[in-house]
Amino acid sequence: MKTRAFGRTGRRVSEIGFGAWGIGGAQWGGADEAESMATLHAALDHGIDFFDTADVYGDGLSERLIARLRRERTEPFFVATKAGRRLNPHVADGYNEGNLTAFVDRSLTNLAVERLDLVQLHCPPTAVYRRPETFAALDRLVAAGKVAAYGVSVETIDEAMAAIELPHVASVQIIFNIFRQRPAETFLGEAARRGVAVIARVPLASGLLTGRLSRETPFPADDHRAFNREGAMFDRGETFSGVDYEIGLAAVERLRPLVPAGATLAQFALAWILSFDAVSTVIPGARRPGQVAENVGATRIAALDAATREQVRRVYDDSIRPLVHHLW
């Protein structure tokens, strides 16, 4: 497994990480704990050492499973968690020192550690970026030794650009994939210039870019791909990257001929993201060990040539850009 610098933190992490939303079960149609643990072990077996979770994934179950992984293995690994979405209502005023400290303390307990490697504000309201007291509170959590570094998970480019203006933001997590290419225009270059790590999330557009979904694919009622296509529960961009499902399926068919022999569409999609040096790690989810093995296989694809990248851009420009580019 190749590693990349994680911004200016001095840490290096596996370029393929592990997105741990799915193993929490909630909003993905449930999860089997034994299979989740087997999948986490497979991640370490394949050289993954970056795990991204959140305190709300399965109401803390995802964090607790990662704590169990640490007890069962000896390899060191990096855990990025998130805080803020426990707020109800989810408003900017809730991102205060008292709440943030409580969220961090809960994650410390769930993860069974004395210090969090990274805590990220979990897609906070845009107004939070204009609240210096929020980031001063995070600075105090760092000074207290509860947090090694902090970052933000964002919904929009405007939020990402605001985040990297803040002096102690170590990382930005953002949706970046073949169907969400806007971050490549300005943000990635600016993040690299400022030494801010970039975590690419939703890299497979909620499964669309695996090439295994179809019009007939059933989704359980409690799977966000069934109930959040129009943003009924949270930002619509989190589900299929905000792309209309039918249009996304058609675009996938245009991408298939670009996939190298012996590779899968999912591996090609991950390799496309990794072709951008500013990306520190990409965090596809996995709920079965075989999915981990497939994700890691992306690192074996040869660097994409200019002609292939141009064809990917053309698919985006023709089919996807008008739907999503201006929104996020």
Residue, then its C-alpha position, 0 to 999 in steps of 0.5 A: m500500500k502506498t502512503r501519502a503525506f497527511g497535510r502538515t500533520g507530519r503523518r503519512v496514511s494509506e492512499i486508500g482508506f476505509g470509510a466506516w459509515g456502512i459498518g454502523g448499519a444506520q442508513w445503509g440497510g443494517a449491518d452484521e457485526a461479525e462481518s463488519m469486524a471481518t471487513l475491518h481486519a481485511a482492511l489492515d491485512h491489505g495495508i489500510d491504516f486510515f479509518d474514517t468514522a463518526d460519532v453518529y454512525g450507528d450511534g457510536l457503533s462504528e467507533r466502538l467496532i474500530a476500538r475493538l479492532r485496535r484491541e485485536r490487532t497490534e498494527p498502529f492506525f489512524v482514526a478520523t472521527k467527526a462531531g456535530r451531527r448529534l445536535n438537534p436542532h443542527v444549528a451553528d450555535g450548537y457548535n460551542e465549547g460545551n457541546l464539542t467537548a462532550f462530543v469529543d469525550r464520547s468519542l474518546t470513550n467509544l474509541a477507547v483512546e486518550r487522544l483522538d488522531l483527528v476530529q472533524l466538524h461533521c458538515p456544519p452549517t455554513a455559518v460555523y465558518r464565521r464563528p471564531e469561538t468554535f475554532a478557538a474551542l477546538d484549539r483548546l481541545v488540542a491544547a488539553g491533549k484530547v485531540a491531536a488535530y482537527g478538520v472539517s467535513v464539508e458539503t460545498i466548495d465555498e465551505a471548503m475554501a472558507a475552511i482552509e483560510l482558518p490557520h489550524v484546520a489540518s484537513v478537509q473532507i469533501i465529496f470528490n469523484i468522477f461525478r463531482q469534479r468541481p474540487a479539482e478546479t481550484f480547491l485541490g491546488e489551494a489545499a496543497r499550497r496551504g498544506v491542508a490534507v484532503i480526504a476524498r469521500v463518497p468516491l464511488a457515488s454511493g455505489l453508482l460508480t461500481g457499475r453494479l447497480s441497475r434500474e432493478t437494484p432494490f434498496p431497503a427502506d432504511d437505506h439512504r439510497a432509497f429515501n434521500r435521493e431528494g434530500a429528505m433526511f440530509d444533504r441530497g449531495e450525499t446520495f449518489s453525489g446528487v446525480d439523478y439515478e437514471i442519468g448516473l446509470a447512463a453515464v456509467e455505461r459511457l465510462r465502462p469502455l475506459v476501464p483497463a483490462g483486468a480492472t473493475l469500474a470501481q477500481f478505475a473510479l478510485a484510480w481517477i481520484l488518486s491521479f490528483d496528488a493533492v488528495s491525501t487519502v480516498i475513503p471508499g466504504a466496505r461492508r464485506p472483506g471482498q469489497v476491501a480487496e477490490n478497493v485496494g486493487a485500484t492502487r495497481i492500475a497504471a497512471l491514467d493517461a491524458a487521453t483517458r482523463e479527457q474522456v472522463r471529463r467529457v462524460y462529466d461535462d456532457s451528462i453530469r456537470p449541468l446537474v451538480h457543478h453549480l450546486w456544491 
